[in-house]
């Protein structure tokens, strides 16, 4: 007979394996951070190796001159508001050398107050040492400093300037300004030509396609390069407005002017326009007002022009108004002889010295184009009044200046004929007369 079952250890379960005891949660978080840190550090090391194996980048250029060991020139252009000290400092010249240069220029008669933007400073160095310095105000006025054995010698460079009479001729497809620029001429010649015919031709509204021009002018040459112009000797404008010729003549009294072939002055008491180059956007008379949205009378002419364009006074006179005047905005009014007054409205600003009571001369700048007052954009409102009533500026019949004096006519004709012999294109076209035609 068997007794009760004895207690003892149980047999192990199938598949049971001993396991590690569970770790606390904060211990597992530390391990995660450690692994992430190791990965980041490894990535940084790999990137550093790649970057350091690349060639070093080219350094950016440093402002200021690099010492020239080959005697090549260094050029520095004077900027607006700069004085000699700042230009020299920008060129890398120390204070002691700058003081020597300034003193030498002063002894040489250099006027520091006449420094202008666009003037240039040219330096040459050898083995890092300054050898020469030139201050060029123009092709014709150059100050030169030579440095040898610590000395500084100043002198004036006088390049050989030649003057050669040359003809410029062409036709107009869009405007006189663009036509002359396309021929390679400079704005200075364009301005001189426009000034000569400024009393006869309004280059804003009277030029037409296929009009032609011819200019006989003294060109200034330095080493075969055109550096400027002398006087316009003679000129011609041929178009629908007429066939007009101009001859420069100085009489025995020393008076110089431009005259037509008959000896009449091309100058008149009033200019045709207060602007050299622009276009008319609104004429004198009835028009639809762009701001008031009604049809009303326009008492002047509107010229479209860039903001800041100089505005010339059309005749000698005295300023009566230079102030804000209602819809005109900033306006200048000038009183002339014979009860005439000219007005220039919507100005950006007034020219220096322009105020009520100031005396002005024909062609003098009185202000600059703007868009003040009742204006939709930059333009000039030009107006002429006679005894208080507005008149059409384009229909003014104004007298000419004095012609060649009778006693000087033979001298003028001799000058005119000598020019025509050289430049036949200035001669008027002679139409065939009936008696000139031979019967067939």
C-alpha positions in Angstrom: 0.0 0.0 0.0 1.3 3.3 -0.9 1.4 6.3 1.4 0.8 10.0 0.5 2.8 11.6 -2.3 5.9 13.5 -1.2 6.6 17.0 -2.2 9.8 17.8 -4.3 11.2 20.0 -7.2 9.1 20.2 -10.4 10.6 19.2 -13.7 11.6 22.1 -16.0 9.2 23.2 -18.8 10.1 22.6 -22.4 11.7 25.6 -24.1 12.5 27.5 -21.0 15.7 29.4 -20.9 17.3 31.6 -18.3 17.0 35.4 -19.0 18.8 38.6 -17.9 17.0 40.6 -15.3 15.1 43.7 -16.6 16.9 47.0 -16.5 15.3 50.2 -15.2 13.8 52.6 -17.9 16.2 55.4 -17.2 19.1 53.1 -17.9 17.8 52.3 -21.4 17.3 56.0 -22.2 20.9 56.8 -21.4 22.1 54.0 -23.8 19.9 55.5 -26.6 21.4 58.9 -26.2 24.9 57.5 -26.1 24.5 55.6 -29.4 23.0 58.7 -31.1 25.9 60.8 -29.9 28.4 58.3 -31.3 26.6 58.4 -34.7 26.7 62.3 -34.8 30.4 62.4 -33.9 31.2 59.9 -36.6 29.3 61.9 -39.2 31.2 65.1 -38.2 34.5 63.3 -38.5 33.7 62.0 -41.9 32.6 65.4 -43.2 35.7 67.1 -41.8 37.9 64.6 -43.6 36.1 65.3 -46.9 36.3 69.1 -46.5 39.9 69.1 -45.5 40.8 67.0 -48.6 39.3 69.7 -50.9 41.6 72.4 -52.3 41.4 75.7 -50.3 39.0 78.3 -51.9 40.5 81.3 -53.8 40.6 84.3 -51.5 38.2 87.2 -52.3 39.9 90.3 -53.8 40.9 92.8 -51.1 40.1 96.4 -51.7 43.1 98.6 -52.4 46.1 98.2 -54.7 48.4 95.3 -55.0 52.1 96.4 -55.2 53.0 96.4 -58.8 56.5 95.0 -59.5 56.3 95.3 -63.2 55.7 99.0 -63.6 52.1 98.7 -64.7 49.6 101.5 -64.0 47.0 101.6 -61.3 43.9 103.7 -62.0 41.6 105.3 -59.4 38.6 107.4 -60.4 37.5 110.2 -58.1 34.0 109.6 -56.7 31.4 112.1 -55.7 32.3 113.9 -52.5 35.9 112.6 -52.3 38.8 114.8 -51.4 42.5 114.2 -52.2 43.2 112.5 -48.8 40.5 109.8 -49.3 41.6 109.1 -52.9 45.2 108.7 -51.8 44.2 106.5 -48.9 42.1 104.3 -51.2 45.2 104.0 -53.4 47.1 102.5 -50.5 49.4 105.6 -49.9 50.3 106.1 -46.2 49.8 109.4 -44.4 53.4 110.6 -44.6 53.6 110.1 -48.4 50.1 111.6 -48.8 51.3 114.7 -47.0 54.3 115.0 -49.4 52.1 114.5 -52.4 49.5 117.1 -51.3 52.2 119.7 -50.6 53.9 119.1 -54.0 50.6 119.5 -55.8 49.8 122.7 -53.8 53.3 124.1 -54.9 52.5 123.2 -58.5 49.3 125.2 -58.4 46.8 122.4 -58.0 43.4 123.7 -56.9 42.0 121.1 -54.5 38.5 122.7 -54.6 38.2 122.0 -58.3 38.4 118.2 -57.9 35.5 116.7 -59.7 34.0 113.2 -60.0 35.5 111.5 -63.0 39.0 112.9 -62.5 41.5 110.1 -62.3 44.6 109.2 -60.3 47.2 107.0 -62.1 50.1 105.4 -60.2 53.1 103.3 -61.2 55.1 101.2 -58.7 58.3 99.2 -59.0 59.1 96.6 -56.5 56.3 98.0 -54.3 57.8 101.5 -54.3 55.8 104.5 -55.7 57.6 105.9 -58.8 55.1 108.2 -60.5 51.7 109.7 -59.8 49.5 111.5 -62.3 46.3 113.5 -61.5 44.3 113.8 -64.7 41.6 116.4 -64.8 41.4 116.0 -68.6 43.5 115.0 -71.6 44.8 118.5 -71.7 45.5 119.1 -68.0 47.6 116.5 -66.2 49.7 117.0 -63.0 52.7 114.6 -62.7 54.8 113.7 -59.7 58.1 111.8 -60.0 59.6 110.1 -57.0 63.4 109.5 -57.1 65.8 109.0 -54.2 63.1 110.2 -51.8 62.6 113.5 -53.7 59.2 114.5 -55.2 59.2 116.6 -58.4 55.9 118.1 -59.8 55.3 119.0 -63.4 52.6 119.6 -65.9 52.2 117.1 -68.7 51.2 118.8 -72.0 50.2 116.1 -74.5 50.1 117.0 -78.1 46.6 118.0 -79.0 45.7 118.3 -82.7 42.7 120.0 -84.2 41.4 118.6 -87.4 38.3 119.9 -89.3 35.9 117.0 -90.0 32.5 116.7 -91.4 29.7 114.7 -89.8 26.6 114.0 -91.9 23.7 111.7 -91.9 19.9 111.2 -91.9 17.3 111.0 -89.2 15.2 107.8 -88.7 14.0 108.4 -85.1 15.6 111.5 -83.6 18.6 113.7 -84.1 20.1 112.6 -80.8 20.0 108.9 -81.7 21.2 109.6 -85.3 24.4 111.3 -84.1 25.1 108.7 -81.4 24.9 106.0 -84.0 27.6 107.8 -85.9 29.8 107.6 -82.9 29.7 111.2 -81.9 29.6 112.4 -78.3 26.7 114.2 -76.6 28.7 117.4 -76.4 28.6 117.8 -80.2 24.9 117.0 -80.2 24.3 119.7 -77.7 26.3 122.3 -79.6 24.5 121.5 -82.8 21.1 121.8 -81.1 22.1 125.1 -79.6 23.0 126.6 -83.0 19.6 125.7 -84.5 17.6 126.0 -81.2 15.9 129.2 -82.5 15.0 127.8 -85.9 14.1 124.1 -85.2 12.2 122.5 -82.4 14.0 119.1 -82.3 11.1 117.6 -80.3 8.2 118.0 -82.8 9.6 119.4 -86.1 12.0 116.7 -87.1 10.8 114.2 -89.5 12.1 110.9 -90.9 14.6 111.3 -93.7 15.6 114.8 -92.6 19.3 115.3 -92.9 22.1 117.2 -91.2 25.7 118.2 -91.9 28.3 119.5 -89.4 31.8 120.9 -90.0 33.5 120.8 -86.7 37.0 121.0 -85.2 37.8 117.6 -83.6 40.4 117.4 -80.8 42.7 114.5 -81.2 45.3 113.1 -78.8 47.3 110.1 -80.1 44.6 109.6 -82.8 41.8 109.4 -80.3 39.0 111.9 -80.3 39.0 113.6 -76.9 36.5 116.4 -77.6 35.5 119.1 -80.0 36.4 122.6 -80.8 34.0 125.1 -82.4 31.3 124.1 -84.9 32.5 126.0 -88.0 29.4 125.5 -90.1 26.3 123.4 -90.1 23.2 122.6 -92.0 19.8 121.1 -91.3 17.5 120.1 -94.2 14.0 118.8 -93.7 10.3 119.6 -93.9 10.9 122.5 -91.5 13.2 124.1 -94.1 16.8 124.2 -95.4 18.8 126.1 -92.8 22.6 126.7 -92.9 24.8 128.3 -90.2 28.2 129.9 -90.5 30.4 130.9 -87.6 31.8 134.4 -88.0 33.8 136.7 -85.7 33.7 140.3 -86.8 36.6 142.8 -86.2 34.9 144.0 -83.0 35.3 140.5 -81.6 31.6 139.6 -81.7 31.0 135.9 -82.6 27.7 134.5 -83.7 26.1 132.0 -86.2 24.5 133.5 -89.3 22.7 132.1 -92.3 24.1 132.6 -95.8 22.6 136.1 -96.0 24.3 137.3 -92.8 21.2 137.2 -90.6 21.7 135.9 -87.1 20.2 132.5 -86.2 19.6 133.7 -82.7 16.2 135.1 -81.8 15.0 136.8 -78.6 13.1 133.6 -77.6 14.2 130.0 -77.9 11.9 127.6 -79.6 11.8 125.3 -76.6 13.1 125.2 -73.0 14.3 121.6 -73.4 16.9 120.3 -75.8 15.6 116.8 -76.4 12.1 115.6 -75.5 8.7 115.2 -77.0 5.4 117.1 -76.8 2.6 115.1 -75.0 0.0 117.8 -74.8 -0.4 120.9 -77.1 -1.9 124.3 -76.5 -5.7 124.5 -76.7 -8.6 122.3 -75.7 -7.9 118.9 -74.2 -9.2 116.2 -71.9 -7.6 116.8 -68.4 -6.0 113.5 -67.2 -6.7 114.3 -63.5 -9.9 116.4 -63.5 -11.5 114.1 -66.1 -13.1 117.0 -68.0 -12.4 118.8 -71.2 -10.8 122.2 -70.6 -8.4 124.6 -72.1 -4.6 123.9 -71.8 -2.7 127.1 -71.6 0.7 125.8 -72.5 2.7 122.8 -73.9 3.7 119.7 -72.0 7.0 118.1 -72.7 7.7 114.5 -71.6 11.3 114.3 -70.1 13.1 112.3 -67.5 13.0 113.6 -63.9 15.9 116.0 -63.3 16.3 117.2 -66.9 17.6 120.8 -66.9 15.1 123.4 -67.9 16.4 126.5 -69.8 15.0 129.9 -69.7 13.8 130.8 -73.2 14.8 134.5 -73.0 16.5 137.2 -70.9 14.4 138.4 -68.0 13.7 138.6 -64.3 12.3 135.9 -62.1 8.9 137.0 -60.7 7.9 133.6 -59.1 9.9 130.7 -57.8 7.6 128.9 -55.5 4.8 126.3 -55.1 1.9 127.6 -57.2 -1.3 125.5 -56.9 -1.7 122.9 -59.7 1.6 124.0 -61.3 3.5 122.6 -58.3 7.0 124.1 -58.1 7.0 126.8 -60.7 9.3 129.5 -62.1 7.8 132.5 -63.8 10.1 134.9 -65.7 9.2 138.4 -66.9 10.5 139.5 -70.3 10.2 142.6 -72.5 7.1 143.5 -74.5 4.7 142.3 -71.7 5.8 138.6 -72.2 6.1 136.1 -69.3 7.3 132.5 -69.4 6.2 129.8 -66.9 7.9 126.4 -66.1 5.7 124.2 -64.0 5.8 120.8 -62.2 9.5 121.2 -61.4 11.4 118.8 -59.2 13.6 121.6 -57.8 14.9 125.1 -58.7 18.4 125.8 -60.0 20.9 127.5 -57.8 20.3 131.2 -57.4 16.8 131.1 -58.9 14.4 133.1 -56.7 12.1 136.0 -57.1 13.9 139.1 -58.3 16.9 137.2 -59.8 18.1 138.2 -63.3 18.3 135.4 -65.8 19.7 135.1 -69.3 18.6 133.1 -72.3 19.6 129.5 -72.0 20.3 129.7 -68.3 19.0 126.7 -66.2 16.1 127.7 -64.0 15.0 124.4 -62.7 14.7 120.6 -63.2 11.9 118.5 -64.6 9.7 116.9 -62.0 6.1 115.9 -61.2 4.9 118.3 -58.5 1.4 119.7 -58.4 -1.4 118.3 -60.6 0.8 115.9 -62.6 0.5 112.2 -63.6 4.3 111.8 -64.2 7.6 113.6 -64.9 7.1 116.4 -67.5 7.5 120.1 -68.0 4.5 122.5 -68.5 5.8 125.4 -70.6 3.6 128.4 -70.9 3.9 131.9 -72.5 1.6 134.8 -71.5 1.3 138.2 -73.2 -0.1 140.9 -70.9 -1.6 138.2 -68.8 -3.2 136.2 -71.5 -1.8 132.7 -72.6 -0.6 132.4 -76.2 0.6 129.4 -78.2 4.4 129.2 -77.8 4.7 127.3 -81.1 3.2 130.2 -83.1 5.3 133.0 -81.6 6.9 135.3 -84.2 9.9 136.8 -82.4 12.5 139.1 -83.9 16.1 138.0 -84.7 19.2 139.2 -83.1 21.4 141.8 -84.9 22.7 140.7 -88.3 26.3 141.1 -89.6 27.0 144.8 -89.7 27.0 146.3 -93.2 30.7 147.2 -93.1 31.6 143.7 -92.1 29.5 141.9 -94.8 32.4 141.5 -97.3 34.5 139.8 -94.6 31.6 137.5 -93.7 31.0 136.6 -97.4 34.6 135.8 -97.8 34.5 133.4 -94.8 31.2 131.8 -96.0 32.5 131.3 -99.6 35.8 129.7 -98.4 33.8 127.2 -96.4 31.5 126.4 -99.3 34.5 125.7 -101.5 35.7 123.0 -99.1 32.2 121.6 -98.2 29.9 121.8 -101.2 27.2 120.0 -99.2 26.6 123.2 -97.3 25.6 125.1 -100.4 21.8 125.4 -101.2 20.4 123.1 -103.8 19.9 125.1 -107.0 16.8 123.9 -108.8 16.9 124.0 -112.6 15.3 127.1 -114.1 13.3 127.1 -117.4 16.1 129.0 -119.2 18.6 126.4 -118.1 16.8 123.5 -119.8 18.0 122.8 -123.3 15.3 121.7 -125.9 15.3 118.1 -126.9 
